[in-house]
């Protein structure tokens, strides 16, 4: 879901997987793809 203010959060089925607001940096793309894949199985 698009957001504003420089936030980037990734959720699957309502579960927060990654938050740029918490870490201050963008996630590793491959790691995030793997995390999403695990949750969609």
mmCIF file of the N, C-alpha and C atoms, coordinates in Angstrom:
data_MODEL
# 
_entry.id   MODEL 
# 
loop_
_atom_site.group_PDB 
_atom_site.id 
_atom_site.type_symbol 
_atom_site.label_atom_id 
_atom_site.label_alt_id 
_atom_site.label_comp_id 
_atom_site.label_asym_id 
_atom_site.label_entity_id 
_atom_site.label_seq_id 
_atom_site.pdbx_PDB_ins_code 
_atom_site.Cartn_x 
_atom_site.Cartn_y 
_atom_site.Cartn_z 
_atom_site.occupancy 
_atom_site.B_iso_or_equiv 
_atom_site.pdbx_formal_charge 
_atom_site.auth_seq_id 
_atom_site.auth_comp_id 
_atom_site.auth_asym_id 
_atom_site.auth_atom_id 
_atom_site.pdbx_PDB_model_num 
ATOM 1   N N  . UNK A 1 1  ? 0.852  -1.164  0.000  1.00 0.00 ? 1  UNK A N  1 
ATOM 2   C CA . UNK A 1 1  ? 0.000  0.000   0.000  1.00 0.00 ? 1  UNK A CA 1 
ATOM 3   C C  . UNK A 1 1  ? 0.903  1.233   0.000  1.00 0.00 ? 1  UNK A C  1 
ATOM 4   N N  . UNK A 1 2  ? 0.703  2.139   -0.933 1.00 0.00 ? 2  UNK A N  1 
ATOM 5   C CA . UNK A 1 2  ? 1.525  3.348   -0.971 1.00 0.00 ? 2  UNK A CA 1 
ATOM 6   C C  . UNK A 1 2  ? 1.353  4.174   0.302  1.00 0.00 ? 2  UNK A C  1 
ATOM 7   N N  . UNK A 1 3  ? 2.423  4.799   0.719  1.00 0.00 ? 3  UNK A N  1 
ATOM 8   C CA . UNK A 1 3  ? 2.385  5.659   1.904  1.00 0.00 ? 3  UNK A CA 1 
ATOM 9   C C  . UNK A 1 3  ? 3.090  6.963   1.613  1.00 0.00 ? 3  UNK A C  1 
ATOM 10  N N  . UNK A 1 4  ? 3.110  7.842   2.577  1.00 0.00 ? 4  UNK A N  1 
ATOM 11  C CA . UNK A 1 4  ? 3.772  9.124   2.399  1.00 0.00 ? 4  UNK A CA 1 
ATOM 12  C C  . UNK A 1 4  ? 4.788  9.360   3.491  1.00 0.00 ? 4  UNK A C  1 
ATOM 13  N N  . UNK A 1 5  ? 5.581  10.397  3.335  1.00 0.00 ? 5  UNK A N  1 
ATOM 14  C CA . UNK A 1 5  ? 6.518  10.767  4.385  1.00 0.00 ? 5  UNK A CA 1 
ATOM 15  C C  . UNK A 1 5  ? 7.774  9.928   4.441  1.00 0.00 ? 5  UNK A C  1 
ATOM 16  N N  . UNK A 1 6  ? 8.110  9.213   3.368  1.00 0.00 ? 6  UNK A N  1 
ATOM 17  C CA . UNK A 1 6  ? 9.346  8.447   3.356  1.00 0.00 ? 6  UNK A CA 1 
ATOM 18  C C  . UNK A 1 6  ? 9.278  7.115   4.067  1.00 0.00 ? 6  UNK A C  1 
ATOM 19  N N  . UNK A 1 7  ? 8.078  6.658   4.396  1.00 0.00 ? 7  UNK A N  1 
ATOM 20  C CA . UNK A 1 7  ? 7.989  5.353   5.062  1.00 0.00 ? 7  UNK A CA 1 
ATOM 21  C C  . UNK A 1 7  ? 7.909  4.249   4.017  1.00 0.00 ? 7  UNK A C  1 
ATOM 22  N N  . UNK A 1 8  ? 8.429  3.092   4.334  1.00 0.00 ? 8  UNK A N  1 
ATOM 23  C CA . UNK A 1 8  ? 8.341  1.910   3.491  1.00 0.00 ? 8  UNK A CA 1 
ATOM 24  C C  . UNK A 1 8  ? 8.097  0.746   4.427  1.00 0.00 ? 8  UNK A C  1 
ATOM 25  N N  . UNK A 1 9  ? 6.920  0.150   4.305  1.00 0.00 ? 9  UNK A N  1 
ATOM 26  C CA . UNK A 1 9  ? 6.591  -1.002  5.127  1.00 0.00 ? 9  UNK A CA 1 
ATOM 27  C C  . UNK A 1 9  ? 6.051  -2.097  4.226  1.00 0.00 ? 9  UNK A C  1 
ATOM 28  N N  . UNK A 1 10 ? 6.415  -3.326  4.532  1.00 0.00 ? 10 UNK A N  1 
ATOM 29  C CA . UNK A 1 10 ? 5.999  -4.474  3.752  1.00 0.00 ? 10 UNK A CA 1 
ATOM 30  C C  . UNK A 1 10 ? 5.233  -5.420  4.662  1.00 0.00 ? 10 UNK A C  1 
ATOM 31  N N  . UNK A 1 11 ? 4.005  -5.741  4.251  1.00 0.00 ? 11 UNK A N  1 
ATOM 32  C CA . UNK A 1 11 ? 3.157  -6.640  5.019  1.00 0.00 ? 11 UNK A CA 1 
ATOM 33  C C  . UNK A 1 11 ? 2.608  -7.732  4.118  1.00 0.00 ? 11 UNK A C  1 
ATOM 34  N N  . UNK A 1 12 ? 2.385  -8.909  4.692  1.00 0.00 ? 12 UNK A N  1 
ATOM 35  C CA . UNK A 1 12 ? 1.724  -10.010 4.003  1.00 0.00 ? 12 UNK A CA 1 
ATOM 36  C C  . UNK A 1 12 ? 0.615  -10.499 4.915  1.00 0.00 ? 12 UNK A C  1 
ATOM 37  N N  . UNK A 1 13 ? -0.604 -10.511 4.403  1.00 0.00 ? 13 UNK A N  1 
ATOM 38  C CA . UNK A 1 13 ? -1.769 -10.952 5.177  1.00 0.00 ? 13 UNK A CA 1 
ATOM 39  C C  . UNK A 1 13 ? -1.849 -10.257 6.530  1.00 0.00 ? 13 UNK A C  1 
ATOM 40  N N  . UNK A 1 14 ? -1.549 -8.971  6.543  1.00 0.00 ? 14 UNK A N  1 
ATOM 41  C CA . UNK A 1 14 ? -1.642 -8.184  7.764  1.00 0.00 ? 14 UNK A CA 1 
ATOM 42  C C  . UNK A 1 14 ? -0.454 -8.296  8.698  1.00 0.00 ? 14 UNK A C  1 
ATOM 43  N N  . UNK A 1 15 ? 0.523  -9.136  8.368  1.00 0.00 ? 15 UNK A N  1 
ATOM 44  C CA . UNK A 1 15 ? 1.723  -9.300  9.199  1.00 0.00 ? 15 UNK A CA 1 
ATOM 45  C C  . UNK A 1 15 ? 2.835  -8.394  8.672  1.00 0.00 ? 15 UNK A C  1 
ATOM 46  N N  . UNK A 1 16 ? 3.328  -7.507  9.524  1.00 0.00 ? 16 UNK A N  1 
ATOM 47  C CA . UNK A 1 16 ? 4.416  -6.612  9.133  1.00 0.00 ? 16 UNK A CA 1 
ATOM 48  C C  . UNK A 1 16 ? 5.709  -7.407  9.014  1.00 0.00 ? 16 UNK A C  1 
ATOM 49  N N  . UNK A 1 17 ? 6.308  -7.355  7.826  1.00 0.00 ? 17 UNK A N  1 
ATOM 50  C CA . UNK A 1 17 ? 7.548  -8.084  7.563  1.00 0.00 ? 17 UNK A CA 1 
ATOM 51  C C  . UNK A 1 17 ? 8.748  -7.155  7.665  1.00 0.00 ? 17 UNK A C  1 
ATOM 52  N N  . UNK A 1 18 ? 8.574  -5.908  7.226  1.00 0.00 ? 18 UNK A N  1 
ATOM 53  C CA . UNK A 1 18 ? 9.688  -4.973  7.243  1.00 0.00 ? 18 UNK A CA 1 
ATOM 54  C C  . UNK A 1 18 ? 9.174  -3.556  7.404  1.00 0.00 ? 18 UNK A C  1 
ATOM 55  N N  . UNK A 1 19 ? 9.887  -2.753  8.166  1.00 0.00 ? 19 UNK A N  1 
ATOM 56  C CA . UNK A 1 19 ? 9.554  -1.350  8.349  1.00 0.00 ? 19 UNK A CA 1 
ATOM 57  C C  . UNK A 1 19 ? 10.804 -0.488  8.237  1.00 0.00 ? 19 UNK A C  1 
ATOM 58  N N  . UNK A 1 20 ? 10.837 0.369   7.220  1.00 0.00 ? 20 UNK A N  1 
ATOM 59  C CA . UNK A 1 20 ? 11.944 1.316   7.070  1.00 0.00 ? 20 UNK A CA 1 
ATOM 60  C C  . UNK A 1 20 ? 11.920 2.330   8.208  1.00 0.00 ? 20 UNK A C  1 
ATOM 61  N N  . UNK A 1 21 ? 10.747 2.590   8.750  1.00 0.00 ? 21 UNK A N  1 
ATOM 62  C CA . UNK A 1 21 ? 10.639 3.524   9.874  1.00 0.00 ? 21 UNK A CA 1 
ATOM 63  C C  . UNK A 1 21 ? 11.419 3.013   11.086 1.00 0.00 ? 21 UNK A C  1 
ATOM 64  N N  . UNK A 1 22 ? 11.463 1.692   11.258 1.00 0.00 ? 22 UNK A N  1 
ATOM 65  C CA . UNK A 1 22 ? 12.179 1.108   12.396 1.00 0.00 ? 22 UNK A CA 1 
ATOM 66  C C  . UNK A 1 22 ? 13.682 0.996   12.149 1.00 0.00 ? 22 UNK A C  1 
ATOM 67  N N  . UNK A 1 23 ? 14.069 0.680   10.896 1.00 0.00 ? 23 UNK A N  1 
ATOM 68  C CA . UNK A 1 23 ? 15.485 0.435   10.606 1.00 0.00 ? 23 UNK A CA 1 
ATOM 69  C C  . UNK A 1 23 ? 16.207 1.651   10.044 1.00 0.00 ? 23 UNK A C  1 
ATOM 70  N N  . UNK A 1 24 ? 15.459 2.550   9.384  1.00 0.00 ? 24 UNK A N  1 
ATOM 71  C CA . UNK A 1 24 ? 16.064 3.724   8.775  1.00 0.00 ? 24 UNK A CA 1 
ATOM 72  C C  . UNK A 1 24 ? 16.682 3.470   7.417  1.00 0.00 ? 24 UNK A C  1 
ATOM 73  N N  . UNK A 1 25 ? 16.516 2.252   6.884  1.00 0.00 ? 25 UNK A N  1 
ATOM 74  C CA . UNK A 1 25 ? 17.085 1.940   5.574  1.00 0.00 ? 25 UNK A CA 1 
ATOM 75  C C  . UNK A 1 25 ? 16.165 0.992   4.812  1.00 0.00 ? 25 UNK A C  1 
ATOM 76  N N  . UNK A 1 26 ? 16.353 0.960   3.485  1.00 0.00 ? 26 UNK A N  1 
ATOM 77  C CA . UNK A 1 26 ? 15.559 0.051   2.674  1.00 0.00 ? 26 UNK A CA 1 
ATOM 78  C C  . UNK A 1 26 ? 16.071 -1.369  2.865  1.00 0.00 ? 26 UNK A C  1 
ATOM 79  N N  . UNK A 1 27 ? 15.172 -2.362  2.728  1.00 0.00 ? 27 UNK A N  1 
ATOM 80  C CA . UNK A 1 27 ? 15.569 -3.755  2.928  1.00 0.00 ? 27 UNK A CA 1 
ATOM 81  C C  . UNK A 1 27 ? 16.309 -4.318  1.718  1.00 0.00 ? 27 UNK A C  1 
ATOM 82  N N  . UNK A 1 28 ? 16.959 -5.437  1.928  1.00 0.00 ? 28 UNK A N  1 
ATOM 83  C CA . UNK A 1 28 ? 17.560 -6.199  0.846  1.00 0.00 ? 28 UNK A CA 1 
ATOM 84  C C  . UNK A 1 28 ? 16.417 -6.844  0.048  1.00 0.00 ? 28 UNK A C  1 
ATOM 85  N N  . UNK A 1 29 ? 16.384 -6.590  -1.259 1.00 0.00 ? 29 UNK A N  1 
ATOM 86  C CA . UNK A 1 29 ? 15.287 -7.059  -2.096 1.00 0.00 ? 29 UNK A CA 1 
ATOM 87  C C  . UNK A 1 29 ? 15.150 -8.583  -2.096 1.00 0.00 ? 29 UNK A C  1 
ATOM 88  N N  . UNK A 1 30 ? 16.237 -9.295  -2.225 1.00 0.00 ? 30 UNK A N  1 
ATOM 89  C CA . UNK A 1 30 ? 16.188 -10.762 -2.259 1.00 0.00 ? 30 UNK A CA 1 
ATOM 90  C C  . UNK A 1 30 ? 15.665 -11.341 -0.942 1.00 0.00 ? 30 UNK A C  1 
ATOM 91  N N  . UNK A 1 31 ? 16.077 -10.754 0.157  1.00 0.00 ? 31 UNK A N  1 
ATOM 92  C CA . UNK A 1 31 ? 15.607 -11.231 1.465  1.00 0.00 ? 31 UNK A CA 1 
ATOM 93  C C  . UNK A 1 31 ? 14.107 -11.006 1.606  1.00 0.00 ? 31 UNK A C  1 
ATOM 94  N N  . UNK A 1 32 ? 13.628 -9.860  1.152  1.00 0.00 ? 32 UNK A N  1 
ATOM 95  C CA . UNK A 1 32 ? 12.197 -9.572  1.249  1.00 0.00 ? 32 UNK A CA 1 
ATOM 96  C C  . UNK A 1 32 ? 11.385 -10.499 0.348  1.00 0.00 ? 32 UNK A C  1 
ATOM 97  N N  . UNK A 1 33 ? 11.895 -10.793 -0.849 1.00 0.00 ? 33 UNK A N  1 
ATOM 98  C CA . UNK A 1 33 ? 11.205 -11.736 -1.735 1.00 0.00 ? 33 UNK A CA 1 
ATOM 99  C C  . UNK A 1 33 ? 11.110 -13.112 -1.083 1.00 0.00 ? 33 UNK A C  1 
ATOM 100 N N  . UNK A 1 34 ? 12.176 -13.539 -0.436 1.00 0.00 ? 34 UNK A N  1 
ATOM 101 C CA . UNK A 1 34 ? 12.174 -14.834 0.252  1.00 0.00 ? 34 UNK A CA 1 
ATOM 102 C C  . UNK A 1 34 ? 11.176 -14.841 1.408  1.00 0.00 ? 34 UNK A C  1 
ATOM 103 N N  . UNK A 1 35 ? 11.120 -13.757 2.167  1.00 0.00 ? 35 UNK A N  1 
ATOM 104 C CA . UNK A 1 35 ? 10.187 -13.672 3.295  1.00 0.00 ? 35 UNK A CA 1 
ATOM 105 C C  . UNK A 1 35 ? 8.735  -13.702 2.823  1.00 0.00 ? 35 UNK A C  1 
ATOM 106 N N  . UNK A 1 36 ? 8.452  -12.984 1.752  1.00 0.00 ? 36 UNK A N  1 
ATOM 107 C CA . UNK A 1 36 ? 7.086  -13.001 1.193  1.00 0.00 ? 36 UNK A CA 1 
ATOM 108 C C  . UNK A 1 36 ? 6.757  -14.390 0.688  1.00 0.00 ? 36 UNK A C  1 
ATOM 109 N N  . UNK A 1 37 ? 7.684  -15.019 -0.024 1.00 0.00 ? 37 UNK A N  1 
ATOM 110 C CA . UNK A 1 37 ? 7.463  -16.366 -0.536 1.00 0.00 ? 37 UNK A CA 1 
ATOM 111 C C  . UNK A 1 37 ? 7.149  -17.365 0.565  1.00 0.00 ? 37 UNK A C  1 
ATOM 112 N N  . UNK A 1 38 ? 7.856  -17.291 1.678  1.00 0.00 ? 38 UNK A N  1 
ATOM 113 C CA . UNK A 1 38 ? 7.610  -18.201 2.811  1.00 0.00 ? 38 UNK A CA 1 
ATOM 114 C C  . UNK A 1 38 ? 6.193  -18.047 3.345  1.00 0.00 ? 38 UNK A C  1 
ATOM 115 N N  . UNK A 1 39 ? 5.708  -16.824 3.377  1.00 0.00 ? 39 UNK A N  1 
ATOM 116 C CA . UNK A 1 39 ? 4.392  -16.559 3.957  1.00 0.00 ? 39 UNK A CA 1 
ATOM 117 C C  . UNK A 1 39 ? 3.250  -16.841 2.999  1.00 0.00 ? 39 UNK A C  1 
ATOM 118 N N  . UNK A 1 40 ? 3.521  -16.948 1.725  1.00 0.00 ? 40 UNK A N  1 
ATOM 119 C CA . UNK A 1 40 ? 2.472  -17.221 0.753  1.00 0.00 ? 40 UNK A CA 1 
ATOM 120 C C  . UNK A 1 40 ? 2.292  -18.716 0.475  1.00 0.00 ? 40 UNK A C  1 
ATOM 121 N N  . UNK A 1 41 ? 3.145  -19.546 1.023  1.00 0.00 ? 41 UNK A N  1 
ATOM 122 C CA . UNK A 1 41 ? 3.046  -21.007 0.807  1.00 0.00 ? 41 UNK A CA 1 
ATOM 123 C C  . UNK A 1 41 ? 1.914  -21.591 1.600  1.00 0.00 ? 41 UNK A C  1 
# 
